[in-house]
Amino acid sequence: MYHLEMVVPEVDSDLLGQLESMGFPTARATRALHYSGTILLYSVLGNSSIEAAINWVAEHEDDPDIDQMPLVW
């Protein structure tokens, strides 16, 4: 029988660092990178992936869980 645990999704550490250096809390930056699909966009669009993450934050800044670390299976 398998026991699955929820874990923090892996995101690009360089992009995470860039967002943190802009003042975004770690959890918020991680959520933005994960849910904006930035992982998939980074290799194709480069710096615009930061823009996608920032746009995601702007669209979700009122979400009650925005500052909670995201968890995935």
PQR file with spaces between the fields and no chain letter, atoms N, CA, C, O and H, PARSE charges and radii, in Angstrom:
ATOM       1  N    MET     1       0.829   -1.165    0.000 -0.4000 1.5000
ATOM       2  CA   MET     1       0.000    0.000    0.000 -0.0000 2.0000
ATOM       3  C    MET     1       0.886    1.246    0.000  0.5500 1.7000
ATOM       4  O    MET     1       1.889    1.305    0.711 -0.5500 1.4000
ATOM       5  N    TYR     2       0.507    2.230   -0.799 -0.4000 1.5000
ATOM       6  CA   TYR     2       1.285    3.458   -0.922 -0.0000 2.0000
ATOM       7  C    TYR     2       0.773    4.502    0.055  0.5500 1.7000
ATOM       8  O    TYR     2      -0.426    4.621    0.308 -0.5500 1.4000
ATOM       9  H    TYR     2      -0.308    2.182   -1.377  0.4000 1.0000
ATOM      10  N    HIS     3       1.719    5.249    0.590 -0.4000 1.5000
ATOM      11  CA   HIS     3       1.374    6.365    1.462 -0.0000 2.0000
ATOM      12  C    HIS     3       1.900    7.633    0.793  0.5500 1.7000
ATOM      13  O    HIS     3       3.106    7.871    0.749 -0.5500 1.4000
ATOM      14  H    HIS     3       2.693    5.152    0.384  0.4000 1.0000
ATOM      15  N    LEU     4       0.986    8.434    0.281 -0.4000 1.5000
ATOM      16  CA   LEU     4       1.373    9.657   -0.411 -0.0000 2.0000
ATOM      17  C    LEU     4       1.332   10.836    0.553  0.5500 1.7000
ATOM      18  O    LEU     4       0.402   10.977    1.346 -0.5500 1.4000
ATOM      19  H    LEU     4       0.005    8.240    0.317  0.4000 1.0000
ATOM      20  N    GLU     5       2.335   11.660    0.471 -0.4000 1.5000
ATOM      21  CA   GLU     5       2.387   12.871    1.281 -0.0000 2.0000
ATOM      22  C    GLU     5       2.329   14.087    0.382  0.5500 1.7000
ATOM      23  O    GLU     5       2.841   14.082   -0.737 -0.5500 1.4000
ATOM      24  H    GLU     5       3.091   11.546   -0.174  0.4000 1.0000
ATOM      25  N    MET     6       1.710   15.106    0.882 -0.4000 1.5000
ATOM      26  CA   MET     6       1.689   16.373    0.166 -0.0000 2.0000
ATOM      27  C    MET     6       3.063   17.033    0.375  0.5500 1.7000
ATOM      28  O    MET     6       3.610   17.029    1.478 -0.5500 1.4000
ATOM      29  H    MET     6       1.294   15.110    1.791  0.4000 1.0000
ATOM      30  N    VAL     7       3.593   17.588   -0.697 -0.4000 1.5000
ATOM      31  CA   VAL     7       4.909   18.233   -0.645 -0.0000 2.0000
ATOM      32  C    VAL     7       4.833   19.588   -1.342  0.5500 1.7000
ATOM      33  O    VAL     7       3.932   19.840   -2.142 -0.5500 1.4000
ATOM      34  H    VAL     7       3.149   17.591   -1.593  0.4000 1.0000
ATOM      35  N    VAL     8       5.780   20.444   -1.029 -0.4000 1.5000
ATOM      36  CA   VAL     8       5.903   21.727   -1.709 -0.0000 2.0000
ATOM      37  C    VAL     8       6.375   21.460   -3.138  0.5500 1.7000
ATOM      38  O    VAL     8       7.340   20.720   -3.330 -0.5500 1.4000
ATOM      39  H    VAL     8       6.512   20.239   -0.379  0.4000 1.0000
ATOM      40  N    PRO     9       5.721   22.042   -4.143 -0.5600 1.5000
ATOM      41  CA   PRO     9       6.145   21.794   -5.523  0.2800 2.0000
ATOM      42  C    PRO     9       7.535   22.373   -5.791  0.5500 1.7000
ATOM      43  O    PRO     9       7.922   23.389   -5.214 -0.5500 1.4000
ATOM      44  N    GLU    10       8.258   21.720   -6.657 -0.4000 1.5000
ATOM      45  CA   GLU    10       9.570   22.238   -7.058 -0.0000 2.0000
ATOM      46  C    GLU    10       9.365   23.373   -8.056  0.5500 1.7000
ATOM      47  O    GLU    10       8.585   23.261   -9.002 -0.5500 1.4000
ATOM      48  H    GLU    10       7.944   20.895   -7.126  0.4000 1.0000
ATOM      49  N    VAL    11      10.072   24.452   -7.824 -0.4000 1.5000
ATOM      50  CA   VAL    11      10.051   25.582   -8.758 -0.0000 2.0000
ATOM      51  C    VAL    11      11.493   25.961   -9.055  0.5500 1.7000
ATOM      52  O    VAL    11      12.408   25.540   -8.346 -0.5500 1.4000
ATOM      53  H    VAL    11      10.705   24.543   -7.056  0.4000 1.0000
ATOM      54  N    ASP    12      11.695   26.743  -10.085 -0.4000 1.5000
ATOM      55  CA   ASP    12      13.030   27.172  -10.481 -0.0000 2.0000
ATOM      56  C    ASP    12      13.611   28.060   -9.378  0.5500 1.7000
ATOM      57  O    ASP    12      13.044   29.105   -9.059 -0.5500 1.4000
ATOM      58  H    ASP    12      10.952   27.085  -10.661  0.4000 1.0000
ATOM      59  N    SER    13      14.730   27.650   -8.803 -0.4000 1.5000
ATOM      60  CA   SER    13      15.315   28.382   -7.676 -0.0000 2.0000
ATOM      61  C    SER    13      15.810   29.771   -8.081  0.5500 1.7000
ATOM      62  O    SER    13      15.769   30.699   -7.274 -0.5500 1.4000
ATOM      63  H    SER    13      15.191   26.801   -9.062  0.4000 1.0000
ATOM      64  N    ASP    14      16.274   29.921   -9.313 -0.4000 1.5000
ATOM      65  CA   ASP    14      16.719   31.241   -9.778 -0.0000 2.0000
ATOM      66  C    ASP    14      15.538   32.212   -9.866  0.5500 1.7000
ATOM      67  O    ASP    14      15.628   33.363   -9.439 -0.5500 1.4000
ATOM      68  H    ASP    14      16.308   29.167   -9.969  0.4000 1.0000
ATOM      69  N    LEU    15      14.432   31.724  -10.428 -0.4000 1.5000
ATOM      70  CA   LEU    15      13.248   32.570  -10.533 -0.0000 2.0000
ATOM      71  C    LEU    15      12.685   32.878   -9.150  0.5500 1.7000
ATOM      72  O    LEU    15      12.242   33.997   -8.891 -0.5500 1.4000
ATOM      73  H    LEU    15      14.358   30.789  -10.775  0.4000 1.0000
ATOM      74  N    LEU    16      12.703   31.896   -8.272 -0.4000 1.5000
ATOM      75  CA   LEU    16      12.237   32.110   -6.899 -0.0000 2.0000
ATOM      76  C    LEU    16      13.082   33.199   -6.233  0.5500 1.7000
ATOM      77  O    LEU    16      12.548   34.096   -5.581 -0.5500 1.4000
ATOM      78  H    LEU    16      13.062   30.987   -8.482  0.4000 1.0000
ATOM      79  N    GLY    17      14.389   33.114   -6.402 -0.4000 1.5000
ATOM      80  CA   GLY    17      15.278   34.118   -5.841 -0.0000 2.0000
ATOM      81  C    GLY    17      15.015   35.504   -6.396  0.5500 1.7000
ATOM      82  O    GLY    17      15.075   36.492   -5.665 -0.5500 1.4000
ATOM      83  H    GLY    17      14.823   32.386   -6.933  0.4000 1.0000
ATOM      84  N    GLN    18      14.722   35.582   -7.690 -0.4000 1.5000
ATOM      85  CA   GLN    18      14.419   36.876   -8.297 -0.0000 2.0000
ATOM      86  C    GLN    18      13.163   37.486   -7.688  0.5500 1.7000
ATOM      87  O    GLN    18      13.125   38.677   -7.380 -0.5500 1.4000
ATOM      88  H    GLN    18      14.673   34.780   -8.284  0.4000 1.0000
ATOM      89  N    LEU    19      12.139   36.660   -7.520 -0.4000 1.5000
ATOM      90  CA   LEU    19      10.898   37.166   -6.935 -0.0000 2.0000
ATOM      91  C    LEU    19      11.106   37.577   -5.481  0.5500 1.7000
ATOM      92  O    LEU    19      10.584   38.599   -5.036 -0.5500 1.4000
ATOM      93  H    LEU    19      12.169   35.693   -7.770  0.4000 1.0000
ATOM      94  N    GLU    20      11.871   36.777   -4.746 -0.4000 1.5000
ATOM      95  CA   GLU    20      12.152   37.122   -3.351 -0.0000 2.0000
ATOM      96  C    GLU    20      12.939   38.428   -3.266  0.5500 1.7000
ATOM      97  O    GLU    20      12.704   39.231   -2.364 -0.5500 1.4000
ATOM      98  H    GLU    20      12.295   35.947   -5.107  0.4000 1.0000
ATOM      99  N    SER    21      13.867   38.647   -4.191 -0.4000 1.5000
ATOM     100  CA   SER    21      14.650   39.882   -4.177 -0.0000 2.0000
ATOM     101  C    SER    21      13.786   41.105   -4.501  0.5500 1.7000
ATOM     102  O    SER    21      14.158   42.236   -4.190 -0.5500 1.4000
ATOM     103  H    SER    21      14.058   37.994   -4.924  0.4000 1.0000
ATOM     104  N    MET    22      12.639   40.868   -5.125 -0.4000 1.5000
ATOM     105  CA   MET    22      11.685   41.944   -5.402 -0.0000 2.0000
ATOM     106  C    MET    22      10.759   42.195   -4.212  0.5500 1.7000
ATOM     107  O    MET    22       9.935   43.109   -4.236 -0.5500 1.4000
ATOM     108  H    MET    22      12.337   39.949   -5.378  0.4000 1.0000
ATOM     109  N    GLY    23      10.905   41.369   -3.168 -0.4000 1.5000
ATOM     110  CA   GLY    23      10.098   41.569   -1.963 -0.0000 2.0000
ATOM     111  C    GLY    23       8.948   40.606   -1.787  0.5500 1.7000
ATOM     112  O    GLY    23       8.194   40.722   -0.821 -0.5500 1.4000
ATOM     113  H    GLY    23      11.574   40.626   -3.149  0.4000 1.0000
ATOM     114  N    PHE    24       8.792   39.652   -2.700 -0.4000 1.5000
ATOM     115  CA   PHE    24       7.718   38.679   -2.549 -0.0000 2.0000
ATOM     116  C    PHE    24       8.096   37.654   -1.482  0.5500 1.7000
ATOM     117  O    PHE    24       9.211   37.132   -1.501 -0.5500 1.4000
ATOM     118  H    PHE    24       9.405   39.558   -3.484  0.4000 1.0000
ATOM     119  N    PRO    25       7.180   37.355   -0.545 -0.5600 1.5000
ATOM     120  CA   PRO    25       7.453   36.293    0.428  0.2800 2.0000
ATOM     121  C    PRO    25       7.643   34.953   -0.290  0.5500 1.7000
ATOM     122  O    PRO    25       7.104   34.747   -1.378 -0.5500 1.4000
ATOM     123  N    THR    26       8.396   34.059    0.310 -0.4000 1.5000
ATOM     124  CA   THR    26       8.715   32.772   -0.318 -0.0000 2.0000
ATOM     125  C    THR    26       7.465   31.998   -0.718  0.5500 1.7000
ATOM     126  O    THR    26       7.384   31.490   -1.836 -0.5500 1.4000
ATOM     127  H    THR    26       8.833   34.226    1.194  0.4000 1.0000
ATOM     128  N    ALA    27       6.497   31.904    0.177 -0.4000 1.5000
ATOM     129  CA   ALA    27       5.282   31.134   -0.129 -0.0000 2.0000
ATOM     130  C    ALA    27       4.534   31.746   -1.308  0.5500 1.7000
ATOM     131  O    ALA    27       4.072   31.029   -2.195 -0.5500 1.4000
ATOM     132  H    ALA    27       6.562   32.317    1.085  0.4000 1.0000
ATOM     133  N    ARG    28       4.416   33.068   -1.316 -0.4000 1.5000
ATOM     134  CA   ARG    28       3.700   33.749   -2.400 -0.0000 2.0000
ATOM     135  C    ARG    28       4.435   33.558   -3.724  0.5500 1.7000
ATOM     136  O    ARG    28       3.806   33.308   -4.752 -0.5500 1.4000
ATOM     137  H    ARG    28       4.792   33.651   -0.595  0.4000 1.0000
ATOM     138  N    ALA    29       5.753   33.674   -3.705 -0.4000 1.5000
ATOM     139  CA   ALA    29       6.545   33.496   -4.921 -0.0000 2.0000
ATOM     140  C    ALA    29       6.460   32.054   -5.422  0.5500 1.7000
ATOM     141  O    ALA    29       6.366   31.814   -6.626 -0.5500 1.4000
ATOM     142  H    ALA    29       6.265   33.877   -2.870  0.4000 1.0000
ATOM     143  N    THR    30       6.492   31.103   -4.498 -0.4000 1.5000
ATOM     144  CA   THR    30       6.387   29.690   -4.880 -0.0000 2.0000
ATOM     145  C    THR    30       5.035   29.405   -5.507  0.5500 1.7000
ATOM     146  O    THR    30       4.954   28.724   -6.529 -0.5500 1.4000
ATOM     147  H    THR    30       6.568   31.297   -3.520  0.4000 1.0000
ATOM     148  N    ARG    31       3.964   29.926   -4.898 -0.4000 1.5000
ATOM     149  CA   ARG    31       2.619   29.749   -5.460 -0.0000 2.0000
ATOM     150  C    ARG    31       2.553   30.343   -6.867  0.5500 1.7000
ATOM     151  O    ARG    31       2.025   29.725   -7.791 -0.5500 1.4000
ATOM     152  H    ARG    31       4.030   30.480   -4.067  0.4000 1.0000
ATOM     153  N    ALA    32       3.095   31.546   -7.011 -0.4000 1.5000
ATOM     154  CA   ALA    32       3.039   32.226   -8.303 -0.0000 2.0000
ATOM     155  C    ALA    32       3.768   31.433   -9.383  0.5500 1.7000
ATOM     156  O    ALA    32       3.253   31.269  -10.490 -0.5500 1.4000
ATOM     157  H    ALA    32       3.524   32.048   -6.260  0.4000 1.0000
ATOM     158  N    LEU    33       4.956   30.946   -9.067 -0.4000 1.5000
ATOM     159  CA   LEU    33       5.715   30.167  -10.050 -0.0000 2.0000
ATOM     160  C    LEU    33       5.018   28.863  -10.391  0.5500 1.7000
ATOM     161  O    LEU    33       4.974   28.457  -11.552 -0.5500 1.4000
ATOM     162  H    LEU    33       5.374   31.079   -8.168  0.4000 1.0000
ATOM     163  N    HIS    34       4.474   28.210   -9.374 -0.4000 1.5000
ATOM     164  CA   HIS    34       3.803   26.921   -9.609 -0.0000 2.0000
ATOM     165  C    HIS    34       2.512   27.098  -10.402  0.5500 1.7000
ATOM     166  O    HIS    34       2.314   26.436  -11.421 -0.5500 1.4000
ATOM     167  H    HIS    34       4.509   28.540   -8.430  0.4000 1.0000
ATOM     168  N    TYR    35       1.638   27.984   -9.944 -0.4000 1.5000
ATOM     169  CA   TYR    35       0.315   28.097  -10.551 -0.0000 2.0000
ATOM     170  C    TYR    35       0.286   28.908  -11.839  0.5500 1.7000
ATOM     171  O    TYR    35      -0.672   28.800  -12.604 -0.5500 1.4000
ATOM     172  H    TYR    35       1.799   28.521   -9.116  0.4000 1.0000
ATOM     173  N    SER    36       1.302   29.711  -12.098 -0.4000 1.5000
ATOM     174  CA   SER    36       1.324   30.457  -13.361 -0.0000 2.0000
ATOM     175  C    SER    36       1.876   29.609  -14.502  0.5500 1.7000
ATOM     176  O    SER    36       1.884   30.039  -15.655 -0.5500 1.4000
ATOM     177  H    SER    36       2.081   29.799  -11.476  0.4000 1.0000
ATOM     178  N    GLY    37       2.336   28.403  -14.173 -0.4000 1.5000
ATOM     179  CA   GLY    37       2.906   27.554  -15.211 -0.0000 2.0000
ATOM     180  C    GLY    37       4.285   28.002  -15.631  0.5500 1.7000
ATOM     181  O    GLY    37       4.754   27.650  -16.714 -0.5500 1.4000
ATOM     182  H    GLY    37       2.329   28.055  -13.236  0.4000 1.0000
ATOM     183  N    THR    38       4.941   28.778  -14.785 -0.4000 1.5000
ATOM     184  CA   THR    38       6.234   29.355  -15.130 -0.0000 2.0000
ATOM     185  C    THR    38       7.280   28.297  -15.433  0.5500 1.7000
ATOM     186  O    THR    38       8.162   28.526  -16.260 -0.5500 1.4000
ATOM     187  H    THR    38       4.561   29.064  -13.906  0.4000 1.0000
ATOM     188  N    ILE    39       7.204   27.161  -14.791 -0.4000 1.5000
ATOM     189  CA   ILE    39       8.183   26.102  -15.044 -0.0000 2.0000
ATOM     190  C    ILE    39       8.176   25.740  -16.528  0.5500 1.7000
ATOM     191  O    ILE    39       9.231   25.564  -17.138 -0.5500 1.4000
ATOM     192  H    ILE    39       6.488   26.974  -14.119  0.4000 1.0000
ATOM     193  N    LEU    40       6.986   25.632  -17.097 -0.4000 1.5000
ATOM     194  CA   LEU    40       6.872   25.272  -18.500 -0.0000 2.0000
ATOM     195  C    LEU    40       7.250   26.428  -19.415  0.5500 1.7000
ATOM     196  O    LEU    40       7.777   26.213  -20.507 -0.5500 1.4000
ATOM     197  H    LEU    40       6.129   25.774  -16.602  0.4000 1.0000
ATOM     198  N    LEU    41       6.984   27.647  -18.974 -0.4000 1.5000
ATOM     199  CA   LEU    41       7.233   28.807  -19.816 -0.0000 2.0000
ATOM     200  C    LEU    41       8.688   29.239  -19.836  0.5500 1.7000
ATOM     201  O    LEU    41       9.140   29.841  -20.809 -0.5500 1.4000
ATOM     202  H    LEU    41       6.557   27.822  -18.087  0.4000 1.0000
ATOM     203  N    TYR    42       9.428   28.940  -18.776 -0.4000 1.5000
ATOM     204  CA   TYR    42      10.764   29.506  -18.612 -0.0000 2.0000
ATOM     205  C    TYR    42      11.687   29.202  -19.788  0.5500 1.7000
ATOM     206  O    TYR    42      12.368   30.097  -20.288 -0.5500 1.4000
ATOM     207  H    TYR    42       9.060   28.451  -17.985  0.4000 1.0000
ATOM     208  N    SER    43      11.714   27.957  -20.228 -0.4000 1.5000
ATOM     209  CA   SER    43      12.647   27.599  -21.293 -0.0000 2.0000
ATOM     210  C    SER    43      12.269   28.245  -22.622  0.5500 1.7000
ATOM     211  O    SER    43      13.128   28.445  -23.481 -0.5500 1.4000
ATOM     212  H    SER    43      11.160   27.230  -19.821  0.4000 1.0000
ATOM     213  N    VAL    44      11.007   28.568  -22.793 -0.4000 1.5000
ATOM     214  CA   VAL    44      10.548   29.152  -24.048 -0.0000 2.0000
ATOM     215  C    VAL    44      10.575   30.675  -24.010  0.5500 1.7000
ATOM     216  O    VAL    44      10.965   31.318  -24.985 -0.5500 1.4000
ATOM     217  H    VAL    44      10.309   28.406  -22.095  0.4000 1.0000
ATOM     218  N    LEU    45      10.161   31.248  -22.886 -0.4000 1.5000
ATOM     219  CA   LEU    45       9.954   32.690  -22.844 -0.0000 2.0000
ATOM     220  C    LEU    45      10.960   33.467  -22.011  0.5500 1.7000
ATOM     221  O    LEU    45      10.940   34.698  -22.020 -0.5500 1.4000
ATOM     222  H    LEU    45       9.844   30.726  -22.095  0.4000 1.0000
ATOM     223  N    GLY    46      11.836   32.781  -21.297 -0.4000 1.5000
ATOM     224  CA   GLY    46      12.859   33.479  -20.522 -0.0000 2.0000
ATOM     225  C    GLY    46      12.295   34.392  -19.456  0.5500 1.7000
ATOM     226  O    GLY    46      11.505   33.959  -18.616 -0.5500 1.4000
ATOM     227  H    GLY    46      11.852   31.781  -21.290  0.4000 1.0000
ATOM     228  N    ASN    47      12.700   35.670  -19.484 -0.4000 1.5000
ATOM     229  CA   ASN    47      12.317   36.617  -18.444 -0.0000 2.0000
ATOM     230  C    ASN    47      10.823   36.871  -18.358  0.5500 1.7000
ATOM     231  O    ASN    47      10.338   37.302  -17.312 -0.5500 1.4000
ATOM     232  H    ASN    47      13.342   36.021  -20.166  0.4000 1.0000
ATOM     233  N    SER    48      10.085   36.619  -19.419 -0.4000 1.5000
ATOM     234  CA   SER    48       8.644   36.851  -19.360 -0.0000 2.0000
ATOM     235  C    SER    48       7.978   35.889  -18.377  0.5500 1.7000
ATOM     236  O    SER    48       6.828   36.101  -17.990 -0.5500 1.4000
ATOM     237  H    SER    48      10.479   36.269  -20.269  0.4000 1.0000
ATOM     238  N    SER    49       8.688   34.835  -17.969 -0.4000 1.5000
ATOM     239  CA   SER    49       8.129   33.933  -16.972 -0.0000 2.0000
ATOM     240  C    SER    49       8.012   34.638  -15.620  0.5500 1.7000
ATOM     241  O    SER    49       7.100   34.344  -14.847 -0.5500 1.4000
ATOM     242  H    SER    49       9.622   34.664  -18.283  0.4000 1.0000
ATOM     243  N    ILE    50       8.921   35.557  -15.332 -0.4000 1.5000
ATOM     244  CA   ILE    50       8.818   36.380  -14.129 -0.0000 2.0000
ATOM     245  C    ILE    50       7.568   37.246  -14.252  0.5500 1.7000
ATOM     246  O    ILE    50       6.822   37.411  -13.286 -0.5500 1.4000
ATOM     247  H    ILE    50       9.662   35.796  -15.960  0.4000 1.0000
ATOM     248  N    GLU    51       7.348   37.784  -15.416 -0.4000 1.5000
ATOM     249  CA   GLU    51       6.153   38.598  -15.653 -0.0000 2.0000
ATOM     250  C    GLU    51       4.890   37.766  -15.432  0.5500 1.7000
ATOM     251  O    GLU    51       3.928   38.252  -14.837 -0.5500 1.4000
ATOM     252  H    GLU    51       7.954   37.650  -16.200  0.4000 1.0000
ATOM     253  N    ALA    52       4.885   36.524  -15.903 -0.4000 1.5000
ATOM     254  CA   ALA    52       3.720   35.655  -15.705 -0.0000 2.0000
ATOM     255  C    ALA    52       3.459   35.418  -14.219  0.5500 1.7000
ATOM     256  O    ALA    52       2.310   35.424  -13.777 -0.5500 1.4000
ATOM     257  H    ALA    52       5.666   36.129  -16.386  0.4000 1.0000
ATOM     258  N    ALA    53       4.526   35.210  -13.454 -0.4000 1.5000
ATOM     259  CA   ALA    53       4.376   34.985  -12.017 -0.0000 2.0000
ATOM     260  C    ALA    53       3.864   36.240  -11.322  0.5500 1.7000
ATOM     261  O    ALA    53       2.989   36.158  -10.460 -0.5500 1.4000
ATOM     262  H    ALA    53       5.459   35.205  -13.813  0.4000 1.0000
ATOM     263  N    ILE    54       4.398   37.393  -11.687 -0.4000 1.5000
ATOM     264  CA   ILE    54       3.949   38.653  -11.094 -0.0000 2.0000
ATOM     265  C    ILE    54       2.489   38.915  -11.454  0.5500 1.7000
ATOM     266  O    ILE    54       1.712   39.371  -10.616 -0.5500 1.4000
ATOM     267  H    ILE    54       5.109   37.460  -12.388  0.4000 1.0000
ATOM     268  N    ASN    55       2.124   38.632  -12.680 -0.4000 1.5000
ATOM     269  CA   ASN    55       0.720   38.780  -13.090 -0.0000 2.0000
ATOM     270  C    ASN    55      -0.182   37.855  -12.289  0.5500 1.7000
ATOM     271  O    ASN    55      -1.287   38.237  -11.905 -0.5500 1.4000
ATOM     272  H    ASN    55       2.755   38.261  -13.361  0.4000 1.0000
ATOM     273  N    TRP    56       0.288   36.632  -12.037 -0.4000 1.5000
ATOM     274  CA   TRP    56      -0.501   35.687  -11.243 -0.0000 2.0000
ATOM     275  C    TRP    56      -0.736   36.261   -9.852  0.5500 1.7000
ATOM     276  O    TRP    56      -1.853   36.207   -9.338 -0.5500 1.4000
ATOM     277  H    TRP    56       1.186   36.321  -12.349  0.4000 1.0000
ATOM     278  N    VAL    57       0.314   36.810   -9.239 -0.4000 1.5000
ATOM     279  CA   VAL    57       0.167   37.401   -7.902 -0.0000 2.0000
ATOM     280  C    VAL    57      -0.857   38.527   -7.932  0.5500 1.7000
ATOM     281  O    VAL    57      -1.716   38.613   -7.054 -0.5500 1.4000
ATOM     282  H    VAL    57       1.221   36.853   -9.657  0.4000 1.0000
ATOM     283  N    ALA    58      -0.769   39.389   -8.938 -0.4000 1.5000
ATOM     284  CA   ALA    58      -1.703   40.512   -9.040 -0.0000 2.0000
ATOM     285  C    ALA    58      -3.143   40.028   -9.150  0.5500 1.7000
ATOM     286  O    ALA    58      -4.051   40.625   -8.569 -0.5500 1.4000
ATOM     287  H    ALA    58      -0.072   39.320   -9.652  0.4000 1.0000
ATOM     288  N    GLU    59      -3.350   38.948   -9.894 -0.4000 1.5000
ATOM     289  CA   GLU    59      -4.696   38.411  -10.086 -0.0000 2.0000
ATOM     290  C    GLU    59      -5.211   37.663   -8.863  0.5500 1.7000
ATOM     291  O    GLU    59      -6.420   37.494   -8.707 -0.5500 1.4000
ATOM     292  H    GLU    59      -2.613   38.464  -10.365  0.4000 1.0000
ATOM     293  N    HIS    60      -4.309   37.214   -7.994 -0.4000 1.5000
ATOM     294  CA   HIS    60      -4.701   36.375   -6.855 -0.0000 2.0000
ATOM     295  C    HIS    60      -4.361   36.980   -5.494  0.5500 1.7000
ATOM     296  O    HIS    60      -4.425   36.289   -4.478 -0.5500 1.4000
ATOM     297  H    HIS    60      -3.327   37.351   -8.121  0.4000 1.0000
ATOM     298  N    GLU    61      -3.999   38.276   -5.466 -0.4000 1.5000
ATOM     299  CA   GLU    61      -3.536   38.866   -4.211 -0.0000 2.0000
ATOM     300  C    GLU    61      -4.577   38.850   -3.101  0.5500 1.7000
ATOM     301  O    GLU    61      -4.224   38.967   -1.928 -0.5500 1.4000
ATOM     302  H    GLU    61      -3.947   38.837   -6.292  0.4000 1.0000
ATOM     303  N    ASP    62      -5.855   38.707   -3.446 -0.4000 1.5000
ATOM     304  CA   ASP    62      -6.899   38.655   -2.426 -0.0000 2.0000
ATOM     305  C    ASP    62      -7.276   37.231   -2.027  0.5500 1.7000
ATOM     306  O    ASP    62      -8.162   37.037   -1.195 -0.5500 1.4000
ATOM     307  H    ASP    62      -6.143   38.612   -4.400  0.4000 1.0000
ATOM     308  N    ASP    63      -6.609   36.230   -2.613 -0.4000 1.5000
ATOM     309  CA   ASP    63      -6.881   34.835   -2.241 -0.0000 2.0000
ATOM     310  C    ASP    63      -6.518   34.645   -0.768  0.5500 1.7000
ATOM     311  O    ASP    63      -5.452   35.087   -0.339 -0.5500 1.4000
ATOM     312  H    ASP    63      -5.889   36.387   -3.289  0.4000 1.0000
ATOM     313  N    PRO    64      -7.377   34.002    0.008 -0.5600 1.5000
ATOM     314  CA   PRO    64      -7.095   33.840    1.435  0.2800 2.0000
ATOM     315  C    PRO    64      -5.851   32.996    1.725  0.5500 1.7000
ATOM     316  O    PRO    64      -5.270   33.108    2.804 -0.5500 1.4000
ATOM     317  N    ASP    65      -5.443   32.163    0.784 -0.4000 1.5000
ATOM     318  CA   ASP    65      -4.304   31.274    1.020 -0.0000 2.0000
ATOM     319  C    ASP    65      -3.040   31.699    0.265  0.5500 1.7000
ATOM     320  O    ASP    65      -2.103   30.912    0.132 -0.5500 1.4000
ATOM     321  H    ASP    65      -5.915   32.072   -0.093  0.4000 1.0000
ATOM     322  N    ILE    66      -3.012   32.932   -0.226 -0.4000 1.5000
ATOM     323  CA   ILE    66      -1.884   33.350   -1.071 -0.0000 2.0000
ATOM     324  C    ILE    66      -0.539   33.279   -0.354  0.5500 1.7000
ATOM     325  O    ILE    66       0.491   33.088   -1.000 -0.5500 1.4000
ATOM     326  H    ILE    66      -3.773   33.571   -0.118  0.4000 1.0000
ATOM     327  N    ASP    67      -0.531   33.427    0.962 -0.4000 1.5000
ATOM     328  CA   ASP    67       0.736   33.376    1.689 -0.0000 2.0000
ATOM     329  C    ASP    67       0.979   32.042    2.390  0.5500 1.7000
ATOM     330  O    ASP    67       1.815   31.935    3.287 -0.5500 1.4000
ATOM     331  H    ASP    67      -1.367   33.582    1.487  0.4000 1.0000
ATOM     332  N    GLN    68       0.218   31.014    1.954 -0.4000 1.5000
ATOM     333  CA   GLN    68       0.467   29.662    2.448 -0.0000 2.0000
ATOM     334  C    GLN    68       1.258   28.907    1.384  0.5500 1.7000
ATOM     335  O    GLN    68       0.973   29.015    0.192 -0.5500 1.4000
ATOM     336  H    GLN    68      -0.461   31.100    1.225  0.4000 1.0000
ATOM     337  N    MET    69       2.245   28.148    1.825 -0.4000 1.5000
ATOM     338  CA   MET    69       3.046   27.381    0.882 -0.0000 2.0000
ATOM     339  C    MET    69       2.134   26.375    0.169  0.5500 1.7000
ATOM     340  O    MET    69       1.382   25.651    0.821 -0.5500 1.4000
ATOM     341  H    MET    69       2.476   28.060    2.794  0.4000 1.0000
ATOM     342  N    PRO    70       2.199   26.328   -1.169 -0.5600 1.5000
ATOM     343  CA   PRO    70       1.353   25.362   -1.886  0.2800 2.0000
ATOM     344  C    PRO    70       1.848   23.939   -1.641  0.5500 1.7000
ATOM     345  O    PRO    70       3.038   23.702   -1.429 -0.5500 1.4000
ATOM     346  N    LEU    71       0.920   23.018   -1.674 -0.4000 1.5000
ATOM     347  CA   LEU    71       1.255   21.599   -1.514 -0.0000 2.0000
ATOM     348  C    LEU    71       0.635   20.815   -2.647  0.5500 1.7000
ATOM     349  O    LEU    71      -0.492   21.086   -3.062 -0.5500 1.4000
ATOM     350  H    LEU    71      -0.046   23.210   -1.846  0.4000 1.0000
ATOM     351  N    VAL    72       1.378   19.841   -3.146 -0.4000 1.5000
ATOM     352  CA   VAL    72       0.905   18.961   -4.225 -0.0000 2.0000
ATOM     353  C    VAL    72       1.196   17.518   -3.843  0.5500 1.7000
ATOM     354  O    VAL    72       1.981   17.254   -2.933 -0.5500 1.4000
ATOM     355  H    VAL    72       2.294   19.621   -2.808  0.4000 1.0000
ATOM     356  N    TRP    73       0.567   16.600   -4.534 -0.4000 1.5000
ATOM     357  CA   TRP    73       0.809   15.168   -4.301 -0.0000 2.0000
ATOM     358  C    TRP    73       2.078   14.743   -4.960  0.5500 1.7000
ATOM     359  O    TRP    73       2.454   13.574   -4.878 -0.5500 1.4000
ATOM     360  H    TRP    73      -0.071   16.815   -5.273  0.4000 1.0000
